Amino acid sequence: MKLRKDLIERDPVSILAPVLAVALALVVGAGVLLALGKNPIEAYGAMLNGAFGDTGRLFNTITRAIPLLLVAVGICIAFRGGVINIGAEGQLFIGAISVTAFSVAVGENLPPLIFIPLALLIGFLAGALWGAIPGYLKAYFDVNEILSTVMMNQIAIQLVLFLLSGPMIDPREIELGTRIPQSARLPEAVALLRLAPPSRIHAGLFVALIAAVVVYLLLWRTPLGYRVRAVGQNKDASRYAGINVPLYTVLALALSGGLAGLAGGVELTGVTRRMVEGFAVGYGFSGIVVALFGRLHPLGAIPSAFFFGALLTGAEQMQRTIQVPSATMIALQGLVVIFVVSSDIWVRRRASKRAARAVSQPAPIEMSMEPIPSEVK
């Protein structure tokens, strides 16, 4: 396993593969646009303009990248721990709805210096608890975490919809008789600072960047991170070495869920300022692709999140400019997902073949040219 990992890291193809995968996805996407009677050059030009056309659009791209980065960093922890977290979407919703309930209950009774960190901590803990449930099922009952996390997504979505339609609905909606499923607006004291008004870019950017660095240090510079990665590499060897495998399996999914919950809290307090139906839909699943594109490395997820943030904002502009159906935008993003995931599989198979060849070839015998000592003569 270590030989294959070293070959992946030293292989320049492994670095270029995601970039080539995106390029191929865009080429195939151009074919789809041509089939619809649209000009691909005009379409992709509109996409670039929508993502980077001016300062406001650049800030919007960064804003979209913030929750993607937090989710992706959490996904990195889960994958390094040998588990697959498909439940980031639900964990994000649970984190956001928990922050909403806490913030509305507290009101304006806390200063921002205490209120904001406490609210984000609530979001992290709620997401961690939601992630720990499938982690516990996996560790102690060998329940497939892919199935359990997907089902937890649906539970979270329905739970949030129930709360927003009843116990947590905005009282003004009841007074007006509209009953739109949304919460009351959050107190101003819990709102994250806007860095460049009137754009929506906010201080959550620093939260996401710090989280990426902290997770990198946690995984590669601490004993806890070493144990998480060891369990992900080989559970049997880890168990033989005395590592509590079930504990670190639960921990990996809990930390992953916690960062997704933090992403929900940051998006809520930084952008929407209230919980609404359809809140941040798609960020949980997109975060998985961001993590894969970043080579499952917390620091690699930073440029990856920025790229996918640009893809999301640019796709919206392209849809408005050349008048293509929204399904086309979803298909284009799906193509990127397919090609990126396929490139990762191809790189790993390539590394496995190179490792097999390296093992099968005998090491060359080095001949010493030093003179024979006189004692031997």
C-alpha positions as CSV (number, residue, x, y, z in Angstrom):
1,M,0.0,0.0,0.0
2,K,2.8,2.4,0.9
3,L,4.6,1.6,-2.4
4,R,1.5,2.3,-4.4
5,K,0.9,5.6,-2.5
6,D,4.5,6.7,-3.2
7,L,4.1,5.9,-6.9
8,I,0.9,8.0,-7.0
9,E,2.5,11.0,-5.3
10,R,5.6,10.8,-7.6
11,D,3.7,10.3,-10.8
12,P,3.1,13.6,-12.6
13,V,0.2,12.0,-14.4
14,S,-1.7,11.9,-11.0
15,I,-1.5,15.7,-10.8
16,L,-2.5,16.3,-14.4
17,A,-5.3,13.7,-14.4
18,P,-8.0,15.8,-12.7
19,V,-7.2,18.8,-15.0
20,L,-7.4,16.6,-18.1
21,A,-10.6,15.0,-16.8
22,V,-12.2,18.4,-16.5
23,A,-11.0,19.4,-20.0
24,L,-12.5,16.2,-21.4
25,A,-15.8,16.8,-19.6
26,L,-16.0,20.3,-21.1
27,V,-15.3,18.8,-24.6
28,V,-18.1,16.3,-24.1
29,G,-20.2,19.2,-22.8
30,A,-19.5,21.2,-25.9
31,G,-20.9,18.3,-27.9
32,V,-24.1,18.4,-25.8
33,L,-24.4,22.2,-26.4
34,L,-23.9,21.7,-30.1
35,A,-26.7,19.1,-30.1
36,L,-28.9,21.8,-28.5
37,G,-28.0,24.3,-31.2
38,K,-25.9,26.4,-28.9
39,N,-22.4,27.8,-29.6
40,P,-20.0,26.2,-27.1
41,I,-17.4,29.0,-27.3
42,E,-20.1,31.5,-26.5
43,A,-21.4,29.3,-23.7
44,Y,-18.1,28.8,-22.0
45,G,-17.2,32.5,-22.5
46,A,-20.4,33.3,-20.6
47,M,-19.4,30.8,-17.9
48,L,-16.0,32.5,-17.5
49,N,-17.6,35.9,-17.4
50,G,-20.1,34.8,-14.8
51,A,-17.4,33.4,-12.5
52,F,-14.6,36.0,-13.0
53,G,-16.1,38.9,-15.0
54,D,-15.8,41.5,-12.3
55,T,-15.0,41.9,-8.7
56,G,-18.5,41.2,-7.6
57,R,-18.7,38.0,-9.5
58,L,-15.3,36.9,-8.3
59,F,-16.5,37.5,-4.7
60,N,-19.6,35.4,-5.5
61,T,-17.5,32.6,-6.7
62,I,-15.5,32.7,-3.5
63,T,-18.7,32.7,-1.4
64,R,-19.9,29.6,-3.2
65,A,-16.6,27.9,-2.5
66,I,-16.7,28.4,1.3
67,P,-19.2,25.7,2.1
68,L,-17.8,23.4,-0.6
69,L,-14.3,23.7,1.1
70,L,-15.7,22.8,4.5
71,V,-17.6,19.8,3.3
72,A,-14.6,18.6,1.2
73,V,-12.3,18.8,4.1
74,G,-14.6,16.7,6.1
75,I,-14.9,14.2,3.3
76,C,-11.1,14.0,3.3
77,I,-11.1,12.8,6.9
78,A,-13.7,10.2,6.2
79,F,-11.9,8.8,3.2
80,R,-8.6,8.8,5.0
81,G,-10.3,6.9,7.8
82,G,-11.4,4.2,5.3
83,V,-15.2,5.1,5.3
84,I,-17.2,6.8,2.6
85,N,-19.5,9.7,3.7
86,I,-22.3,10.3,1.3
87,G,-24.3,12.0,4.0
88,A,-22.7,15.4,4.0
89,E,-25.9,17.0,2.6
90,G,-28.0,15.8,5.6
91,Q,-25.3,16.7,8.0
92,L,-25.1,20.2,6.6
93,F,-28.9,20.6,7.0
94,I,-28.8,19.4,10.5
95,G,-26.0,21.7,11.4
96,A,-27.8,24.7,9.9
97,I,-31.2,23.9,11.5
98,S,-29.5,23.5,14.9
99,V,-27.8,26.9,14.5
100,T,-31.1,28.4,13.6
101,A,-32.9,26.9,16.7
102,F,-30.1,28.1,19.0
103,S,-29.8,31.6,17.5
104,V,-33.5,32.3,17.5
105,A,-33.8,31.1,21.1
106,V,-30.9,33.2,22.3
107,G,-32.0,36.3,20.4
108,E,-29.9,39.4,21.0
109,N,-28.8,38.4,24.5
110,L,-25.2,37.5,23.6
111,P,-22.4,39.7,22.1
112,P,-21.2,38.7,18.7
113,L,-17.8,37.7,20.0
114,I,-19.4,34.9,22.0
115,F,-22.5,34.3,20.0
116,I,-20.9,33.6,16.6
117,P,-18.3,31.0,17.8
118,L,-20.9,29.3,20.0
119,A,-23.4,29.1,17.2
120,L,-20.8,27.6,14.8
121,L,-19.8,25.1,17.5
122,I,-23.4,24.1,17.8
123,G,-23.5,23.5,14.1
124,F,-20.3,21.4,14.2
125,L,-21.6,19.3,17.1
126,A,-25.0,18.7,15.5
127,G,-23.3,17.6,12.2
128,A,-20.9,15.4,14.1
129,L,-23.7,13.7,16.0
130,W,-25.5,13.0,12.7
131,G,-22.4,11.6,11.2
132,A,-21.5,9.5,14.2
133,I,-24.8,7.5,13.9
134,P,-23.8,5.7,10.6
135,G,-20.3,5.6,12.0
136,Y,-21.4,3.6,15.0
137,L,-23.6,1.4,12.8
138,K,-20.6,0.7,10.6
139,A,-18.1,0.1,13.4
140,Y,-20.2,-2.1,15.6
141,F,-22.7,-3.7,13.3
142,D,-20.9,-3.6,9.9
143,V,-23.8,-1.7,8.3
144,N,-22.7,-0.3,4.9
145,E,-22.0,3.4,5.5
146,I,-22.9,4.4,1.9
147,L,-26.5,3.1,2.4
148,S,-26.9,4.5,5.9
149,T,-25.5,7.9,5.1
150,V,-27.8,8.2,2.1
151,M,-30.8,7.3,4.2
152,M,-29.7,9.8,6.9
153,N,-29.8,12.4,4.2
154,Q,-33.5,11.8,3.5
155,I,-34.3,11.8,7.2
156,A,-32.5,15.1,7.7
157,I,-34.3,16.7,4.7
158,Q,-37.7,15.6,5.9
159,L,-37.0,16.6,9.5
160,V,-35.9,20.1,8.4
161,L,-39.0,20.5,6.2
162,F,-41.2,19.4,9.1
163,L,-39.6,21.9,11.5
164,L,-39.8,24.8,9.0
165,S,-43.4,24.0,8.3
166,G,-44.5,23.8,11.9
167,P,-42.5,24.3,15.1
168,M,-39.8,26.6,13.7
169,I,-41.9,28.5,11.0
170,D,-41.5,32.3,11.0
171,P,-44.4,33.7,13.1
172,R,-44.9,36.4,10.5
173,E,-45.8,33.7,8.0
174,I,-48.6,32.5,10.3
175,E,-49.9,36.1,10.7
176,L,-49.9,36.7,6.9
177,G,-51.4,33.3,6.2
178,T,-48.8,32.4,3.6
179,R,-47.0,29.7,5.7
180,I,-43.9,29.7,3.5
181,P,-41.6,27.0,5.1
182,Q,-38.8,29.3,6.5
183,S,-37.6,30.2,9.9
184,A,-37.5,33.6,11.5
185,R,-34.6,35.8,10.6
186,L,-31.5,35.3,12.7
187,P,-30.4,38.0,15.2
188,E,-27.8,40.5,13.8
189,A,-25.4,39.5,16.5
190,V,-24.9,36.1,15.0
191,A,-24.4,37.2,11.4
192,L,-20.9,36.8,10.0
193,L,-19.1,39.9,8.9
194,R,-19.5,40.8,5.3
195,L,-16.0,41.5,4.0
196,A,-16.8,43.6,0.9
197,P,-20.4,44.9,1.0
198,P,-22.7,44.9,-1.0
199,S,-21.2,41.5,-2.1
200,R,-22.1,38.5,0.0
201,I,-18.5,37.4,0.7
202,H,-18.1,37.0,4.4
203,A,-15.7,36.1,7.2
204,G,-16.6,32.4,6.9
205,L,-13.8,32.4,4.3
206,F,-11.3,32.5,7.1
207,V,-13.2,29.8,9.0
208,A,-12.9,27.5,6.0
209,L,-9.2,28.2,5.3
210,I,-8.3,27.6,9.0
211,A,-10.3,24.4,9.0
212,A,-8.4,23.1,6.0
213,V,-5.1,23.8,7.7
214,V,-6.1,22.4,11.0
215,V,-7.4,19.2,9.4
216,Y,-4.1,18.8,7.5
217,L,-2.1,19.2,10.8
218,L,-4.5,16.9,12.5
219,L,-4.2,14.1,9.9
220,W,-0.4,14.3,9.3
221,R,1.1,15.9,12.4
222,T,-0.8,14.2,15.4
223,P,-1.0,10.7,16.8
224,L,-4.8,10.9,16.4
225,G,-4.5,11.6,12.7
226,Y,-2.0,8.8,12.3
227,R,-4.4,6.3,13.9
228,V,-7.3,7.5,11.7
229,R,-5.1,7.1,8.5
230,A,-3.8,3.7,9.8
231,V,-7.3,2.4,10.2
232,G,-8.1,3.7,6.7
233,Q,-5.1,1.9,5.2
234,N,-5.4,-1.5,6.9
235,K,-7.9,-2.3,9.6
236,D,-6.4,-5.7,10.5
237,A,-2.9,-4.3,10.9
238,S,-4.2,-1.4,13.0
239,R,-6.1,-3.8,15.2
240,Y,-3.0,-5.9,15.6
241,A,-1.0,-2.8,16.6
242,G,-3.5,-2.1,19.4
243,I,-5.5,0.7,17.7
244,N,-9.2,0.7,18.6
245,V,-10.5,0.4,15.1
246,P,-14.3,0.9,15.9
247,L,-13.5,4.1,17.8
248,Y,-11.6,5.7,15.0
249,T,-14.1,4.6,12.4
250,V,-16.8,6.4,14.4
251,L,-14.5,9.4,14.9
252,A,-13.7,9.7,11.2
253,L,-17.4,9.9,10.3
254,A,-18.2,12.2,13.3
255,L,-15.5,14.7,12.3
256,S,-16.5,14.5,8.7
257,G,-20.1,15.2,9.7
258,G,-19.0,18.0,12.1
259,L,-17.3,19.9,9.3
260,A,-20.4,19.5,7.0
261,G,-22.5,20.8,9.9
262,L,-20.1,23.7,10.3
263,A,-20.5,24.4,6.6
264,G,-24.2,24.6,7.1
265,G,-23.8,27.0,10.1
266,V,-21.3,29.2,8.1
267,E,-23.6,29.4,5.0
268,L,-26.6,30.2,7.3
269,T,-24.9,33.0,9.3
270,G,-22.9,34.3,6.4
271,V,-25.3,34.3,3.5
272,T,-29.0,33.4,3.9
273,R,-29.4,34.6,7.5
274,R,-32.4,32.4,7.9
275,M,-33.3,28.8,7.3
276,V,-35.4,28.2,4.2
277,E,-36.7,25.2,2.2
278,G,-34.0,24.0,-0.2
279,F,-31.2,25.6,1.8
280,A,-27.8,25.0,0.2
281,V,-29.1,22.1,-1.9
282,G,-26.2,20.2,-3.7
283,Y,-23.3,21.4,-1.6
284,G,-23.1,18.1,0.3
285,F,-22.7,16.1,-2.9
286,S,-20.6,18.6,-4.7
287,G,-18.2,18.6,-1.7
288,I,-17.4,14.9,-2.4
289,V,-16.3,15.8,-5.9
290,V,-14.3,18.7,-4.6
291,A,-12.5,16.4,-2.2
292,L,-11.7,13.9,-5.0
293,F,-10.5,16.7,-7.3
294,G,-8.2,17.9,-4.5
295,R,-6.7,14.3,-4.3
296,L,-8.4,13.8,-0.9
297,H,-6.0,16.2,0.7
298,P,-7.3,19.1,2.9
299,L,-4.9,21.7,1.3
300,G,-5.6,20.3,-2.2
301,A,-9.3,21.0,-1.5
302,I,-8.7,24.8,-1.3
303,P,-8.1,25.3,-5.1
304,S,-10.5,22.6,-5.9
305,A,-13.3,24.3,-4.0
306,F,-12.5,27.6,-5.8
307,F,-12.7,25.8,-9.1
308,F,-16.1,24.2,-8.4
309,G,-17.4,27.5,-6.9
310,A,-16.5,29.1,-10.3
311,L,-18.2,26.2,-12.1
312,L,-21.4,26.8,-10.1
313,T,-21.6,30.6,-10.5
314,G,-20.4,30.4,-14.2
315,A,-23.1,27.8,-15.0
316,E,-25.8,30.1,-13.7
317,Q,-24.6,32.9,-15.9
318,M,-24.3,30.6,-18.9
319,Q,-27.9,29.5,-18.3
320,R,-29.1,33.1,-18.3
321,T,-27.0,34.2,-21.3
322,I,-27.6,31.4,-23.8
323,Q,-31.0,30.3,-22.5
324,V,-30.3,26.6,-22.0
325,P,-32.4,24.4,-19.7
326,S,-31.3,24.0,-16.1
327,A,-31.0,20.2,-16.7
328,T,-28.2,21.0,-19.1
329,M,-26.2,22.7,-16.3
330,I,-26.8,19.7,-14.1
331,A,-25.7,17.4,-16.9
332,L,-22.5,19.4,-17.4
333,Q,-21.7,19.2,-13.7
334,G,-22.4,15.5,-13.8
335,L,-20.0,15.1,-16.6
336,V,-17.3,16.7,-14.6
337,V,-18.1,14.4,-11.7
338,I,-17.9,11.3,-13.9
339,F,-14.6,12.2,-15.5
340,V,-13.0,13.3,-12.2
341,V,-14.0,10.1,-10.4
342,S,-12.9,8.0,-13.4
343,S,-9.5,9.7,-13.5
344,D,-9.0,8.9,-9.8
345,I,-9.8,5.3,-10.5
346,W,-7.5,5.2,-13.5
347,V,-4.6,6.8,-11.5
348,R,-5.0,4.2,-8.8
349,R,-5.0,1.3,-11.2
350,R,-2.0,2.8,-13.0
351,A,-0.2,3.0,-9.6
352,S,-1.1,-0.6,-8.8
353,K,0.3,-1.9,-12.0
354,R,3.5,0.1,-11.6
355,A,3.8,-1.2,-8.0
356,A,3.4,-4.8,-9.2
357,R,6.1,-4.3,-11.8
358,A,8.4,-2.7,-9.2
359,V,7.9,-5.7,-6.9
360,S,8.4,-8.3,-9.6
361,Q,11.7,-6.8,-10.9
362,P,14.7,-7.8,-8.7
363,A,16.7,-5.0,-7.3
364,P,20.1,-4.5,-9.0
365,I,23.2,-5.9,-7.2
366,E,25.6,-3.1,-6.4
367,M,29.2,-4.2,-6.9
368,S,31.7,-2.6,-4.5
369,M,34.9,-1.3,-6.1
370,E,36.7,-0.8,-2.8
371,P,40.1,-2.6,-2.5
372,I,40.2,-5.8,-0.6
373,P,41.6,-5.3,2.9
374,S,45.1,-6.8,3.5
375,E,43.8,-8.9,6.4
376,V,41.5,-10.8,4.0
377,K,44.4,-11.3,1.5
